């Protein structure tokens, strides 16, 4: 009985020690994560402008203004377009690159290494580089298209041209990262499964459909969910390539928040847009997770 009591005391001490050790990290995490969210929600109900010293209660006025703001509506549409088109292209291309890098060929390790170079380049550098390459006068991409087709298209002047230019630059940078994740998944597939399938007369497509895709589906689902949340809050590529232009056609939501905060010093309105972005991330993330789970069940 005495040993049991001593054991209980020792267990309690371990729990207390664990709480004491974890508590500082937990408090720091709550302060750096939860507090900014709560304070942003609080500011969204106020008119706050530090230049004129305004800090007055506005109720739902910021949200009413946001619902009538054409720039906000366009930024929401472009944010969703940018997110899902980028994910679709980089997932398909990343799978193709992963299948190629999984083959046995000379210098395949070197190819896997240089594949990561675009992903290692900072996004702002990629944005500036592609802004030059898509330039209507001296951009290399514009010039190559003109040489082969005779058409000179001003990518960054046309609204839809600028949108597609941003998507293509983003896909170019992040496809290698997706490819390496899928390559790791491909290398975890037991080769015995392919050999057994071929013995049973399965074609290459059947092996891909019924072996490769089911094994890769957890990685694809995790990657899609991660990039959905990441792209909804992206900022640097728009800032570096177009500055939200032409007009406000590429003004993604995070860039609109940046403009309202640092250009107009309208902290209350920027906070309201941030709250809307938070809800958009939650809603679209939930939808993507639901669809992904359904897709995983069908596989």
Buried (B, 14 or more C-beta within 10 A) or exposed (E): EEEEEEEEEEEEEEEEEEEEEEEEEEEEEEEEEEEEEEEBBEBBBBBBBEEEEBEEEBEEBBBEBBEEBEBBEBBBEBBBBBBBBBBEBBBEBBBEBBBBBBEEEEEEEEBBEEBEEBBEEEBBEBBBBBBEBBBBEEBEBBBEBEEEEEEEBBBBEBBEBBBBBBBBBBBBBBBBBBBBBBBEBBEEBEEEBBEEBEEEEBEEEEBBEEBBBEBBBEBBBEBBBBBBBBBBBBBBBBBBBBBBBBEBBBBBBBBBBBBBBEEEBBBBBBBBBBBBBBEBBEEBBEEBBEEBEEBEEEE
